[in-house]
Amino acid sequence: MMNLVVSGISSRNALRIRASVLVSTAEVESSRIRILGCFSRARAMQSRCFCPPETLEPPCSI
């Protein structure tokens, strides 16, 4: 949980800012979960990396 310190603004504006920060943080966490899920699935399939890759298809569709 992130604490937000705001001084000199109305409580309504402070609530709007806090809501914006919470939504932004939730979007980042959602992306992180998807990325980690993709990596863990790729690891479970024991896929090997080649340079250049044999296919252009990404290992995980988001």
Contacts in CASP RR format, 6 or more apart in sequence:
PFRMAT RR
TARGET T0000
AUTHOR 0000-0000-0000
METHOD contacts of the structure
MODEL  1
MMNLVVSGISSRNALRIRASVLVSTAEVESSRIRILGCFSRARAMQSRCF
CPPETLEPPCSI
2 21 0 8 1.000
2 25 0 8 1.000
4 14 0 8 1.000
4 17 0 8 1.000
4 18 0 8 1.000
4 21 0 8 1.000
6 13 0 8 1.000
6 14 0 8 1.000
6 17 0 8 1.000
9 17 0 8 1.000
34 62 0 8 1.000
37 60 0 8 1.000
38 59 0 8 1.000
38 60 0 8 1.000
38 62 0 8 1.000
41 59 0 8 1.000
41 60 0 8 1.000
42 59 0 8 1.000
42 60 0 8 1.000
45 59 0 8 1.000
47 59 0 8 1.000
END
